[in-house]
Amino acid sequence: MKEQEKAEIKRLSDQLDALNHKEPQLLESGDAEKLGELLKEKETLVNEIDRLRNVREQKLSKEAQNLQQLPFSRTITKKEQANMGALKKSVRGLVVVHPMTALGRELGLKEMTGYAKKPF
């Protein structure tokens, strides 16, 4: 679902870009009717892109809220990062968030962090 939303935002952005390139030509030609249609179409594209971005942010926010509600979190050491499979097997329900992912940026993480229901 996330990839579909990303692709849709990209497609709409490309359409908007194409319309932005057509605008100067229409201004030069002085065709007010076509220019009005172009501006109306640009406005609908901008609104749709904003709506899709907000939907994505709300989904991220729900996931971030769920992680922050988990009672235990701590940074993952380099040694644990090297053997992530063993760590995930030993801690049931462990969710690891990297600071460079969208979720990590939203949470404001500086280091790889693990979230779980029980201390680990």
C-alpha distances in whole Angstrom, upper triangle without the diagonal:
4,5,5,6,9,10,11,12,14,15,17,18,20,21,23,24,26,27,29,31,32,33,36,37,37,39,42,42,43,41,40,38,36,35,34,32,30,30,29,26,25,25,23,20,21,20,17,16,17,15,12,13,15,11,10,13,14,11,12,16,15,14,17,19,19,20,23,24,25,28,29,28,29,29,29,32,32,34,31,28,30,30,26,26,30,29,25,27,30,28,26,23,23,20,21,20,21,22,20,17,15,16,19,20,19,21,24,25,27,27,25,25,24,24,25,27,30,32,32
4,5,5,6,9,10,11,12,14,15,16,18,20,21,22,24,26,27,29,31,32,35,36,36,38,40,41,41,40,39,38,35,34,34,31,29,29,28,25,24,24,22,19,20,19,16,14,15,14,11,11,13,10,8,11,12,9,10,14,14,13,15,18,18,18,21,23,24,27,27,26,27,26,26,29,30,32,29,26,28,28,25,25,29,27,24,27,29,27,26,22,22,19,19,17,18,19,17,13,12,13,16,17,16,18,21,21,24,24,22,22,22,22,24,26,29,31,30
4,5,5,6,8,10,10,12,14,15,16,18,20,21,22,24,25,27,29,30,33,34,35,36,39,40,40,39,38,37,34,33,33,31,28,29,28,25,24,24,22,19,20,20,17,15,17,16,12,13,15,13,11,14,16,13,14,17,18,16,19,21,21,22,24,26,27,30,30,28,29,28,28,31,30,32,30,27,29,29,26,26,29,29,26,28,31,29,28,25,24,21,21,19,19,20,18,14,13,15,18,18,18,21,23,23,25,25,24,24,25,25,27,29,32,33,33
4,5,5,6,9,10,10,12,14,15,16,18,20,21,23,24,26,27,29,32,33,33,35,37,38,38,36,36,34,31,31,31,28,26,26,25,22,22,22,20,17,18,18,14,13,15,14,11,12,15,12,11,15,16,14,15,18,19,18,21,23,23,24,27,28,29,33,33,31,32,32,31,34,34,36,33,31,32,32,29,29,33,32,29,31,34,32,30,27,27,24,24,22,22,23,21,18,16,18,21,21,21,23,25,26,29,29,27,27,28,27,29,31,35,36,36
4,5,5,6,9,10,11,12,14,15,16,18,20,21,22,24,26,27,30,31,31,33,36,36,37,35,34,32,30,29,29,26,24,24,23,20,19,19,17,14,15,15,11,10,12,11,7,8,11,9,8,11,13,11,13,16,16,16,19,21,21,22,25,26,28,31,32,30,31,31,31,34,34,36,34,31,33,33,30,30,34,32,29,32,35,32,31,27,27,24,24,21,22,22,20,17,14,16,19,19,18,21,23,24,27,28,26,27,27,27,29,31,34,35,35
4,5,5,6,9,10,10,12,14,15,16,18,20,21,23,25,26,29,30,30,32,34,35,36,34,34,33,30,29,29,26,24,24,24,21,19,20,18,15,15,16,13,10,12,12,9,9,12,11,9,12,14,13,13,17,18,17,19,22,23,23,25,27,28,32,32,30,31,29,29,32,32,34,32,29,31,32,29,29,33,32,29,32,34,32,31,28,27,23,23,20,20,20,17,15,13,15,18,17,17,20,22,23,25,26,25,25,26,26,29,31,34,35,35
4,5,5,6,9,10,10,12,14,15,17,18,20,21,23,25,27,28,29,31,33,34,34,33,32,31,28,28,28,25,23,23,23,19,18,20,18,14,15,16,13,11,14,14,11,12,15,14,12,15,18,16,17,20,21,21,23,25,26,26,29,31,32,35,35,33,34,33,33,35,35,37,35,32,33,34,31,31,35,34,32,34,37,35,34,31,30,26,26,24,23,23,20,18,16,19,21,21,21,24,26,27,28,29,28,29,30,30,32,34,37,39,38
4,5,5,6,8,10,11,12,14,15,17,18,20,21,23,26,27,27,29,31,32,32,30,30,28,25,25,25,22,20,21,20,16,16,17,14,11,13,13,10,8,12,11,8,10,13,12,12,15,17,16,17,20,21,21,23,26,26,27,29,31,32,36,36,34,36,35,35,38,37,40,38,34,36,37,34,34,38,37,34,37,39,37,36,32,32,28,28,26,25,25,23,20,18,20,23,22,22,25,27,28,30,31,30,31,31,31,34,36,39,40,40
4,6,5,6,9,10,10,12,14,15,16,18,20,21,24,26,26,27,30,31,31,29,29,28,25,24,24,21,19,19,18,15,14,15,13,10,10,11,8,6,9,10,7,8,11,11,10,13,15,15,16,19,20,21,22,24,26,26,28,30,32,35,35,33,34,33,34,36,36,39,37,34,36,37,34,35,38,36,34,37,39,37,36,32,32,28,27,25,24,24,21,18,16,19,21,20,19,23,24,26,28,29,29,29,31,31,33,35,38,40,39
4,6,5,6,9,10,10,12,14,15,17,19,20,23,24,25,26,29,29,30,29,29,28,25,24,24,22,19,20,20,16,15,16,15,11,12,14,12,9,12,13,11,11,15,15,13,16,19,18,18,21,23,23,24,27,28,28,30,33,34,37,37,35,35,34,34,37,36,39,37,34,35,36,34,35,38,37,35,38,40,38,37,34,33,29,28,25,24,24,21,19,17,20,22,21,21,25,25,27,28,30,29,30,32,32,35,37,40,41,40
4,5,5,6,9,10,11,13,14,16,17,19,22,22,23,25,27,28,28,27,27,25,22,22,22,20,17,18,18,14,13,15,14,10,12,14,11,10,13,14,12,13,17,16,16,18,21,20,21,24,26,26,27,30,31,31,33,35,37,40,40,38,39,38,38,40,40,42,40,37,39,39,37,37,41,40,37,40,43,41,40,36,36,32,31,29,28,28,24,22,20,23,26,25,24,28,29,30,32,33,32,34,35,35,38,40,43,44,43
4,5,5,6,9,10,11,12,14,15,17,20,21,21,23,25,26,26,24,24,23,20,19,19,17,14,15,14,11,10,12,10,6,8,10,8,7,10,12,10,12,15,15,15,18,20,20,21,23,25,26,27,29,31,32,33,35,37,40,40,38,39,38,39,41,41,44,42,39,41,41,38,39,43,42,39,42,44,42,41,38,37,33,33,30,29,28,26,23,21,24,26,25,24,28,29,31,33,34,33,35,36,36,38,40,44,45,44
4,5,5,6,9,10,10,12,14,15,18,20,20,21,24,25,26,24,24,23,20,19,20,18,15,15,15,12,10,12,12,8,8,11,10,7,11,13,11,12,15,16,16,17,20,21,21,23,26,26,27,29,31,31,33,35,37,40,40,38,38,37,38,40,40,42,41,37,39,41,38,39,42,41,39,42,44,42,41,38,37,33,32,29,28,27,24,22,20,23,25,23,23,27,27,29,31,32,32,33,35,35,38,41,44,44,44
4,5,5,6,9,10,11,13,14,17,18,19,21,23,24,25,23,24,23,20,19,20,18,15,16,16,13,11,14,14,10,11,14,13,11,14,16,15,15,19,19,19,21,24,24,24,27,29,29,30,32,34,34,36,38,40,43,43,40,41,39,40,42,41,44,42,39,41,42,39,40,44,43,41,44,46,44,43,40,39,35,34,31,30,29,26,24,22,25,28,26,26,30,30,32,33,35,34,36,37,38,41,43,46,47,46
4,5,5,6,9,10,11,13,16,16,16,19,21,21,22,21,21,20,16,16,17,14,11,13,13,10,9,12,11,8,10,13,12,11,14,16,15,16,19,20,20,22,25,25,26,28,30,31,32,34,35,36,38,40,42,45,45,43,44,42,43,45,44,47,45,42,44,45,42,43,47,46,43,46,49,47,45,42,41,38,37,34,33,32,29,27,25,28,30,28,28,32,33,34,36,38,37,39,40,40,43,45,48,49,49
4,5,5,6,9,10,11,14,15,15,17,19,20,21,19,19,19,16,14,15,13,10,10,11,9,6,9,10,6,8,11,11,10,12,15,14,15,18,19,20,21,24,25,25,27,29,30,31,33,35,36,37,39,41,44,45,42,43,42,42,45,44,47,46,42,44,46,43,44,47,46,44,47,49,47,46,43,41,38,37,34,33,31,28,27,24,27,30,27,27,31,31,33,35,37,37,38,40,40,43,45,48,49,49
4,5,5,6,9,10,12,14,15,16,18,20,21,20,20,20,17,15,17,15,12,12,14,12,9,12,13,10,11,14,14,12,15,18,17,17,20,22,21,23,26,27,27,29,31,32,32,35,37,37,38,41,42,46,45,43,43,42,42,44,44,47,45,42,44,45,43,44,48,46,44,47,50,48,47,44,42,38,37,34,33,31,28,27,25,28,30,27,28,31,31,33,35,37,37,38,40,41,44,46,49,50,49
4,5,5,6,9,11,12,13,15,17,17,19,18,18,18,15,14,16,14,11,12,14,11,10,14,14,11,13,16,16,15,18,20,19,20,23,24,24,26,29,29,30,32,34,35,35,38,40,40,41,44,45,49,49,46,47,45,45,47,47,50,48,45,46,48,45,46,50,49,47,50,52,50,49,46,45,41,40,37,36,34,31,30,28,31,33,31,31,35,35,37,38,40,40,41,43,44,47,49,52,53,52
4,5,5,6,10,10,10,12,15,15,16,15,15,15,11,10,12,11,7,9,11,8,7,11,12,10,11,15,15,14,17,19,19,20,23,24,25,26,29,30,30,32,34,35,36,38,40,41,42,44,46,49,50,47,48,47,47,49,49,52,50,47,49,50,47,49,52,51,49,52,54,52,51,48,46,43,42,39,37,36,33,32,29,32,34,32,32,36,36,38,40,42,42,43,45,45,48,50,53,54,54
4,5,5,8,10,10,11,14,15,16,16,16,16,13,11,13,13,9,9,12,11,8,11,13,11,12,15,16,15,17,20,20,20,23,25,25,26,29,30,30,32,35,35,36,38,40,41,42,44,46,49,49,47,47,46,46,49,48,51,50,46,48,50,47,49,52,51,49,52,54,52,51,48,46,43,41,38,37,35,32,31,29,32,34,31,31,35,35,37,38,40,41,42,44,45,48,50,53,54,53
4,6,7,8,10,11,12,14,15,15,16,17,14,12,15,15,11,12,15,13,11,15,17,15,15,19,19,18,20,23,23,23,26,28,28,29,32,33,33,35,38,38,38,41,43,43,44,47,49,52,52,49,49,47,48,50,49,52,51,48,49,51,49,50,53,52,50,54,56,54,53,50,48,45,43,40,38,37,34,33,31,34,36,33,34,37,37,39,40,42,42,44,46,47,50,53,55,56,55
4,6,6,6,9,10,11,13,12,13,14,10,9,12,12,8,11,13,12,11,15,16,15,16,19,20,19,22,24,24,25,28,29,29,31,34,35,35,37,39,40,41,43,45,46,47,49,51,54,54,52,52,50,51,53,52,55,54,51,52,54,51,53,56,55,53,56,58,56,56,52,51,47,46,43,41,40,37,36,34,37,39,36,36,40,40,42,43,45,45,47,49,49,52,55,58,58,58
4,5,5,6,9,10,11,11,11,12,10,7,10,11,7,8,12,11,10,13,15,15,15,18,20,19,21,24,24,25,27,29,30,31,33,35,35,37,39,40,41,43,45,46,46,49,51,54,54,52,52,51,52,54,53,56,55,52,53,55,53,54,57,56,54,57,59,57,56,53,52,48,47,43,42,40,37,36,34,37,39,36,36,40,40,42,43,46,46,47,49,50,53,55,58,59,58
4,5,5,6,9,10,11,12,14,12,10,13,14,11,12,15,15,14,17,19,18,18,22,23,22,24,27,28,28,30,32,33,34,36,38,38,39,42,43,43,45,48,48,49,51,53,56,56,54,54,52,53,55,54,58,57,53,55,57,54,56,59,58,56,60,62,59,59,55,54,50,49,45,44,42,39,38,36,39,41,38,38,42,41,44,44,47,48,49,52,52,55,58,60,61,61
4,5,5,6,9,9,12,13,11,10,13,14,11,13,16,16,15,18,21,20,21,24,25,24,26,29,29,30,32,34,35,36,38,40,40,42,44,45,46,48,50,50,51,54,56,59,59,56,57,55,56,58,57,60,59,55,57,59,56,58,61,60,58,61,64,62,61,57,56,52,51,48,46,44,41,40,38,42,43,41,41,45,44,46,47,50,50,52,54,54,57,60,63,63,63
4,5,5,6,6,8,10,7,6,10,11,9,11,14,14,14,17,19,19,20,22,24,24,26,28,29,30,32,34,34,36,38,39,40,42,44,45,46,47,50,51,51,54,56,59,59,57,57,56,57,59,58,61,60,57,58,60,57,59,62,61,59,62,64,62,61,58,57,53,52,48,47,45,42,41,39,42,44,41,41,45,45,47,48,51,51,53,55,55,58,60,63,64,64
4,6,5,7,8,11,10,7,10,13,11,11,15,16,15,17,20,20,20,23,25,25,26,29,30,30,32,35,35,36,38,40,41,42,45,46,46,48,50,51,52,54,56,59,59,57,58,56,57,59,59,62,61,57,59,61,59,60,63,62,60,63,65,63,62,59,57,54,53,49,48,46,43,42,40,43,44,41,41,45,45,47,48,51,51,53,55,55,58,61,64,64,64
4,5,8,10,13,12,10,14,16,14,15,18,19,18,21,23,23,24,26,28,28,30,32,33,33,36,38,38,39,42,43,44,45,48,49,49,51,53,54,55,57,59,62,62,60,60,59,59,61,61,64,63,59,61,63,61,62,66,64,62,66,68,66,65,62,60,56,55,52,50,48,45,44,42,45,47,44,44,48,47,50,51,53,54,55,58,58,61,64,67,67,67
4,6,9,11,10,10,13,15,14,15,18,19,19,21,23,24,25,27,29,29,31,33,34,35,37,39,39,41,43,44,45,47,49,50,51,52,55,56,56,59,61,64,64,62,62,61,61,64,63,66,65,61,63,65,62,64,67,66,64,67,69,67,66,63,62,58,57,53,52,50,47,46,44,47,49,46,46,50,50,52,53,55,56,57,59,60,63,65,68,69,68
4,6,9,9,8,11,13,13,14,17,18,18,20,22,23,24,26,28,28,30,32,33,34,36,38,39,40,42,44,45,46,48,50,50,52,54,55,56,58,60,63,64,62,62,61,62,64,64,67,66,62,64,66,63,65,68,66,64,68,70,67,66,63,62,58,57,54,52,50,48,47,44,47,49,46,46,50,49,52,53,56,56,58,60,60,63,65,68,69,69
4,6,6,6,9,10,11,12,14,16,16,18,20,21,23,25,26,27,29,30,32,33,35,36,38,39,41,43,44,45,47,49,49,51,53,54,55,57,59,62,63,61,62,61,61,64,63,66,65,62,63,65,62,63,67,65,63,66,69,66,65,62,61,57,56,53,52,50,47,46,43,46,48,46,45,49,49,52,53,56,56,57,59,59,62,64,67,68,68
4,6,5,6,9,10,10,12,14,15,16,18,20,21,23,24,26,27,29,30,31,33,35,36,37,39,41,42,43,45,47,48,49,51,53,53,55,58,61,61,59,60,59,61,63,63,66,64,61,63,65,62,63,66,65,62,66,68,65,64,60,60,56,55,52,51,49,47,45,42,45,47,45,44,47,48,51,52,55,55,56,58,58,60,62,65,66,67
4,5,5,6,9,10,11,12,14,16,17,19,20,22,23,25,26,27,29,31,32,34,35,37,38,40,41,42,44,46,47,48,50,52,53,54,57,60,61,59,60,59,60,63,63,66,64,61,63,64,61,62,65,64,62,64,67,64,63,59,59,55,54,51,51,49,46,45,42,45,47,45,44,47,48,51,52,55,55,56,57,57,59,61,64,66,66
4,5,5,6,9,10,10,12,14,15,16,18,20,21,22,24,26,27,29,30,32,33,35,36,38,39,41,42,44,45,46,48,50,51,53,55,58,59,57,58,57,58,60,60,63,61,58,60,61,58,59,63,61,59,62,64,62,60,57,56,52,52,49,48,47,44,42,40,42,45,42,41,45,46,48,50,52,52,53,55,55,57,59,62,64,64
4,5,5,6,9,10,10,12,14,15,16,18,20,21,23,24,26,27,29,30,32,33,35,36,38,39,41,42,43,45,47,48,49,51,53,56,57,55,56,55,56,58,58,61,59,56,58,60,57,58,61,60,58,61,63,60,59,56,55,51,50,47,46,45,42,40,38,40,43,40,39,43,43,46,48,50,50,51,53,53,56,58,61,62,62
4,5,5,6,9,10,11,13,14,15,17,19,20,21,23,25,26,27,29,31,32,33,35,37,37,39,41,42,43,46,47,48,49,52,55,56,54,55,55,56,58,58,61,60,56,59,60,57,58,61,60,57,60,62,60,58,55,54,50,50,47,46,45,42,40,37,40,42,40,39,42,43,46,48,50,50,51,53,52,55,56,60,61,61
4,6,5,6,9,10,11,12,14,16,17,18,20,21,23,24,26,27,29,30,32,33,35,36,38,40,41,42,44,46,46,48,51,54,55,53,54,53,54,57,57,60,58,55,57,58,55,56,59,58,55,58,60,58,56,53,52,49,48,45,45,43,41,39,36,39,41,39,38,41,42,45,47,49,49,50,51,51,53,55,58,59,60
4,5,5,6,9,10,11,12,14,15,16,18,20,21,23,24,26,27,29,30,32,33,34,36,38,39,40,42,44,45,47,49,52,53,51,52,51,52,54,54,57,55,52,54,55,52,53,57,55,53,56,58,56,55,51,50,47,46,43,42,41,38,36,33,36,39,36,35,39,40,42,44,46,46,47,49,49,51,53,56,57,58
4,5,5,6,9,10,11,12,14,15,17,18,20,21,23,25,26,27,29,31,32,33,35,37,37,39,41,42,43,45,47,50,51,49,50,49,51,53,53,56,54,51,54,55,52,53,56,55,52,55,58,55,54,50,49,46,45,42,41,39,37,35,32,35,37,35,34,37,38,41,42,45,45,46,48,47,50,52,55,56,56
4,5,5,6,9,10,11,13,14,16,17,19,20,21,23,25,26,27,29,31,32,33,35,36,37,40,41,42,44,46,49,50,49,50,49,50,53,53,56,54,51,54,55,52,53,56,54,52,55,57,54,53,49,48,45,44,41,41,40,37,35,32,34,37,35,33,37,38,41,43,45,45,46,47,46,49,51,54,55,56
4,5,5,6,9,10,11,12,14,15,17,18,20,21,23,25,26,27,29,30,32,34,35,36,38,40,40,42,45,48,49,47,48,47,48,51,51,54,52,49,51,52,49,50,53,52,49,52,54,52,50,47,46,43,42,39,39,38,35,33,30,32,35,33,32,36,36,39,41,43,43,44,45,45,47,49,52,53,54
4,6,5,6,9,10,11,12,14,15,17,18,20,21,23,24,26,27,28,31,32,33,34,37,38,39,41,43,46,47,45,46,45,46,49,49,51,50,47,49,50,47,48,51,50,48,51,53,50,49,45,44,41,40,37,36,35,32,31,28,30,33,30,29,33,34,36,38,40,40,41,43,43,45,47,50,52,52
4,5,5,6,9,10,11,12,14,15,17,19,20,21,23,25,26,27,29,31,31,33,35,36,37,39,41,44,45,44,45,44,45,48,49,51,50,47,49,50,47,48,51,50,47,50,52,49,48,44,44,40,40,37,36,35,32,31,27,30,32,30,28,32,33,36,38,40,40,41,42,42,44,46,49,50,51
4,6,5,6,9,10,11,12,14,15,17,19,20,21,23,25,26,27,29,30,31,33,35,36,37,40,43,44,43,44,44,45,48,48,51,49,46,48,49,46,47,50,48,46,48,50,48,46,43,42,39,38,36,35,34,32,30,27,29,31,29,28,31,33,35,38,40,40,40,41,40,43,44,48,49,49
4,5,5,6,9,10,11,12,14,15,17,18,20,21,23,24,26,27,29,30,32,33,34,36,38,42,42,41,42,41,42,45,45,48,46,43,45,46,43,44,47,46,43,46,48,46,44,41,40,36,36,33,33,31,29,27,24,26,29,27,26,29,31,33,35,37,37,37,39,38,41,43,46,47,47
4,6,5,6,9,10,11,12,14,16,17,18,20,21,22,25,26,27,28,31,32,32,34,37,40,41,39,40,39,40,43,43,46,44,41,44,45,42,43,46,44,42,45,47,45,43,40,39,35,35,31,31,29,27,25,22,25,27,25,23,27,28,31,33,35,35,36,37,37,39,41,45,46,46
4,6,5,6,9,10,11,12,14,15,17,19,20,21,23,25,25,27,29,30,31,33,35,39,39,38,39,39,40,43,44,47,45,42,44,45,42,43,46,44,42,45,47,44,42,39,38,34,34,31,31,30,28,26,22,24,27,25,23,27,28,31,33,35,35,35,37,36,38,40,43,45,45
4,5,5,6,9,10,11,12,14,15,17,19,20,21,23,24,26,27,29,30,32,34,37,38,37,38,38,39,42,43,45,43,40,43,43,40,41,44,42,40,42,44,42,40,36,36,32,33,30,30,29,27,24,21,23,26,24,23,26,28,30,33,34,34,34,35,34,37,38,42,43,43
4,5,5,6,9,10,11,12,14,16,17,18,20,22,22,24,26,27,28,30,32,36,36,35,36,35,36,39,39,42,40,37,40,40,37,38,42,40,37,40,42,40,38,35,34,30,30,27,27,26,23,21,18,20,23,21,20,23,25,27,29,31,31,31,33,32,35,37,40,41,41
4,6,5,6,9,10,11,12,14,15,16,18,20,21,22,24,26,26,28,31,34,35,33,34,34,35,38,39,42,40,37,40,40,37,39,41,39,37,40,42,39,38,34,33,30,29,26,26,25,23,21,17,19,22,20,18,22,23,26,28,30,30,30,32,31,33,35,39,40,40
4,5,5,6,9,10,11,13,14,15,17,19,20,21,23,25,25,27,29,33,34,32,34,34,35,39,39,42,40,37,40,40,37,38,41,39,36,39,41,38,36,33,32,29,29,26,27,26,24,22,18,19,22,21,19,22,24,26,29,31,31,30,31,30,32,34,37,39,39
4,5,5,6,9,10,11,13,14,16,17,18,20,22,23,24,26,28,32,32,31,32,32,33,36,37,39,37,34,37,37,34,35,38,36,33,36,38,35,34,30,30,26,26,24,24,23,22,19,16,17,20,19,17,21,23,25,28,29,28,28,29,28,30,32,36,37,37
4,5,5,6,9,10,11,12,14,16,16,18,20,21,22,24,26,30,30,28,30,29,31,34,34,37,35,32,35,35,32,33,36,34,32,35,37,34,33,29,28,25,24,21,21,20,19,16,13,14,17,16,14,17,19,21,24,26,25,26,27,26,29,31,34,35,35
4,5,5,6,9,10,10,12,14,15,16,18,20,20,22,25,28,29,27,29,29,31,34,35,38,35,33,36,36,33,34,37,35,32,35,37,34,32,28,28,24,25,22,22,21,20,18,14,15,18,16,14,17,19,21,24,26,26,26,26,25,28,29,33,34,35
4,5,5,6,9,10,11,13,14,15,17,19,20,21,24,27,28,27,29,29,30,34,35,37,34,32,35,35,32,32,35,33,30,33,35,32,30,26,26,23,23,21,22,21,21,17,14,14,18,17,15,17,20,22,25,27,26,25,26,24,26,28,31,33,34
4,5,5,6,9,10,11,12,14,16,17,18,20,22,25,26,25,26,26,27,30,31,34,31,29,31,32,28,29,32,30,27,30,32,29,28,24,24,20,20,18,18,18,17,14,10,11,15,14,12,15,17,19,22,23,22,22,23,22,24,26,29,31,31
4,5,5,6,9,10,10,12,14,15,16,18,20,23,24,23,24,24,26,29,30,33,30,28,31,32,28,30,32,30,27,31,32,29,28,24,23,20,20,17,18,17,16,13,9,10,13,12,9,12,14,17,20,22,21,21,21,20,23,25,28,29,30
4,5,5,6,9,10,10,12,14,15,16,19,22,23,22,25,25,27,30,32,34,31,29,33,33,29,30,33,30,27,30,32,28,27,23,23,19,20,18,19,19,19,16,12,11,15,14,11,13,16,19,22,23,23,21,22,20,22,23,27,28,29
4,5,5,6,9,10,11,13,14,16,17,21,22,21,23,24,25,29,30,32,29,27,30,30,26,27,30,27,24,27,29,26,24,20,20,17,18,16,18,18,18,14,11,10,14,14,12,13,17,18,22,22,21,20,20,18,20,21,25,27,27
4,5,5,6,9,10,11,12,14,16,19,20,18,20,21,22,25,27,29,26,24,27,27,24,25,27,25,23,26,27,24,23,19,18,15,15,13,14,14,14,11,8,6,10,10,8,10,13,14,18,19,18,17,17,16,18,20,23,25,25
4,5,5,6,9,10,10,12,15,18,19,18,20,21,22,26,28,30,27,26,29,29,26,27,29,26,24,27,28,24,23,20,19,16,16,14,16,15,16,13,10,8,11,11,8,9,12,14,18,19,18,17,17,16,18,19,23,24,25
4,5,5,6,9,10,11,13,16,18,17,20,21,23,27,29,30,27,26,29,29,25,26,28,25,23,26,26,23,21,18,18,15,16,15,17,17,18,15,13,10,13,14,11,12,15,17,20,21,20,18,17,15,17,17,21,23,24
4,5,5,6,9,10,11,15,16,15,17,18,20,23,25,27,24,22,26,25,22,22,24,22,19,22,23,20,18,14,14,11,13,11,14,15,16,13,11,8,11,13,10,10,14,15,18,18,17,15,14,12,14,15,19,20,21
4,5,5,6,9,10,13,14,13,15,16,18,22,24,26,23,21,25,25,21,23,25,22,20,23,23,20,19,15,14,11,12,10,13,13,14,12,10,7,9,10,8,7,11,11,15,16,15,13,13,11,13,15,18,19,20
4,5,5,6,9,12,14,13,16,18,20,24,26,28,25,24,28,27,24,25,27,23,21,24,24,21,19,16,16,13,15,13,16,16,18,16,14,10,12,14,10,9,13,14,18,18,17,15,14,12,13,14,17,19,21
4,6,5,7,10,12,12,16,18,19,23,25,27,23,23,26,25,22,23,24,21,19,21,21,18,16,13,13,11,13,13,16,17,19,16,15,11,13,16,13,11,15,16,19,19,17,14,13,10,11,11,15,17,18
4,5,5,9,9,9,12,14,15,19,22,23,20,19,23,22,19,20,21,18,16,19,19,15,14,11,10,8,10,10,13,14,16,14,14,10,11,14,12,9,13,13,16,15,14,11,9,7,8,10,13,14,15
4,5,8,9,8,12,14,16,20,23,24,21,21,25,24,21,23,24,20,19,22,21,17,17,14,13,11,12,12,15,15,18,16,15,12,12,14,12,9,12,12,15,16,15,11,11,8,10,11,13,14,16
4,6,9,10,14,16,18,22,25,26,23,23,27,26,23,24,24,21,19,22,21,17,16,13,13,12,15,14,18,18,21,19,18,15,15,17,15,12,16,16,19,19,18,14,13,9,10,9,12,14,16
4,6,8,11,14,16,19,23,23,20,21,24,23,20,21,21,18,16,18,17,14,13,10,10,10,12,13,17,18,21,19,19,15,15,18,16,14,17,16,19,18,16,12,10,7,6,6,9,10,13
4,7,11,14,16,19,23,23,20,21,25,24,21,22,22,18,17,19,18,14,14,12,12,12,14,15,19,20,23,22,22,18,18,20,19,16,18,17,20,18,17,13,11,8,7,6,7,8,11
4,7,11,12,15,19,20,17,18,21,20,18,19,19,15,15,17,15,12,12,11,10,11,12,13,16,18,21,20,21,17,16,19,18,15,17,15,17,16,14,11,8,6,5,6,6,6,8
4,7,9,13,16,17,14,15,19,18,16,18,18,14,14,17,15,12,13,12,9,9,9,10,13,14,18,17,18,15,13,16,16,12,14,12,14,12,11,7,6,4,6,9,9,8,9
4,6,9,13,14,12,13,16,16,15,17,17,13,14,17,15,13,15,14,11,11,10,11,12,13,17,17,19,16,13,16,17,13,14,11,12,9,9,6,6,7,9,12,11,9,9
4,6,10,12,10,10,14,15,13,16,16,13,14,17,16,14,17,16,12,11,9,9,10,11,14,15,17,15,12,15,16,13,13,9,9,6,6,4,6,9,12,15,14,12,11
4,7,8,6,6,10,11,9,13,13,10,11,15,14,12,15,15,11,11,8,10,10,12,15,16,18,16,14,17,18,16,16,12,11,8,6,5,6,10,12,15,15,12,10
4,5,5,6,9,10,10,14,13,11,13,16,15,15,18,18,14,15,12,13,12,14,17,18,21,20,17,19,21,19,18,14,13,9,8,9,10,13,15,19,17,15,12
4,5,5,6,9,10,13,13,12,14,17,17,17,20,20,17,16,13,14,13,14,16,18,22,21,18,20,23,21,20,16,14,10,9,11,13,16,18,22,21,18,15
4,5,5,7,9,12,11,10,13,15,15,15,19,20,16,17,14,16,15,18,19,21,24,23,20,23,26,23,23,19,17,14,12,13,14,17,18,22,20,18,14
4,5,5,6,9,8,7,10,12,11,12,15,16,13,13,11,14,14,16,18,19,22,21,18,21,23,21,21,18,17,13,11,11,11,14,15,18,17,15,11
4,5,5,9,10,8,10,13,13,14,16,17,13,13,10,12,11,14,15,16,20,18,16,19,21,20,20,16,15,11,9,10,10,14,16,19,19,17,14
4,6,9,9,10,12,14,14,16,18,19,16,16,13,15,14,17,18,19,22,22,19,22,25,23,23,19,18,15,12,14,14,18,19,22,22,20,16
4,6,6,7,9,10,11,13,16,17,14,15,13,15,15,18,20,20,24,22,21,24,26,24,25,21,20,17,14,15,14,17,17,21,20,18,15
4,6,5,6,9,10,11,13,13,11,11,9,12,13,16,17,17,20,19,18,21,23,21,22,19,19,15,12,12,11,14,14,18,17,16,13
4,5,5,6,9,10,12,13,11,12,11,15,15,19,20,19,22,21,20,24,25,24,25,22,22,18,15,15,13,15,15,18,18,18,14
4,6,5,6,9,11,13,11,14,13,17,18,21,23,22,25,23,22,26,27,25,26,23,23,20,16,16,14,16,15,18,16,16,12
4,5,5,6,9,11,8,11,10,14,15,19,21,20,23,21,20,23,24,22,23,20,20,17,13,13,10,12,12,14,13,12,9
4,5,5,7,8,6,8,9,13,15,18,20,19,21,19,18,22,23,21,23,20,21,17,14,13,10,11,10,13,13,13,10
4,6,7,9,9,12,13,16,18,22,24,23,25,23,22,26,27,25,27,24,25,21,18,16,13,14,13,14,14,14,12
4,6,10,9,12,13,17,19,23,25,24,26,24,23,27,27,25,27,23,24,21,18,16,13,13,12,13,11,11,9
4,6,6,9,11,15,17,21,23,22,24,21,20,24,24,22,24,21,22,19,16,14,10,10,8,9,8,9,7
4,6,9,12,15,19,22,24,22,24,21,21,25,24,22,24,22,24,21,18,15,12,10,8,8,8,10,10
4,6,10,13,16,19,21,19,21,17,18,22,21,19,22,20,22,20,16,14,10,8,6,7,9,11,11
4,6,10,13,16,18,17,18,15,15,19,19,17,19,17,19,16,13,10,6,6,5,8,9,10,9
4,7,10,13,15,13,15,12,12,15,15,14,16,14,16,14,11,8,6,5,6,10,12,13,12
4,7,10,12,11,13,11,10,13,14,12,14,11,13,11,7,6,4,6,9,13,14,14,12
4,6,9,7,10,7,6,10,11,9,11,8,10,9,6,5,6,8,11,15,17,16,15
4,6,6,9,8,6,9,11,10,10,8,9,7,5,7,9,11,15,18,20,19,18
4,6,8,8,4,6,9,8,7,5,6,6,6,8,11,13,17,20,22,21,20
4,7,8,6,6,10,11,10,8,9,9,9,11,14,16,20,23,25,24,23
4,5,5,6,9,10,10,10,11,11,10,12,14,15,19,22,24,24,23
4,5,5,6,9,10,10,13,14,13,14,16,16,19,22,25,25,25
4,5,5,6,9,9,12,13,11,11,13,13,16,19,21,22,21
4,5,5,6,5,8,9,8,9,11,12,16,19,21,20,20
4,5,5,6,8,11,11,12,15,15,19,22,24,24,23
4,5,8,11,13,13,13,15,15,18,21,23,23,24
4,6,9,11,11,10,12,12,16,18,20,20,20
4,7,9,11,11,14,14,18,21,22,22,22
4,6,7,8,11,12,16,19,20,19,19
4,7,9,12,15,18,21,22,20,20
4,6,10,13,16,20,20,18,17
4,7,10,14,17,18,16,15
4,7,10,14,14,13,12
4,7,10,11,10,9
4,7,9,9,9
4,6,7,8
4,7,9
4,6
4
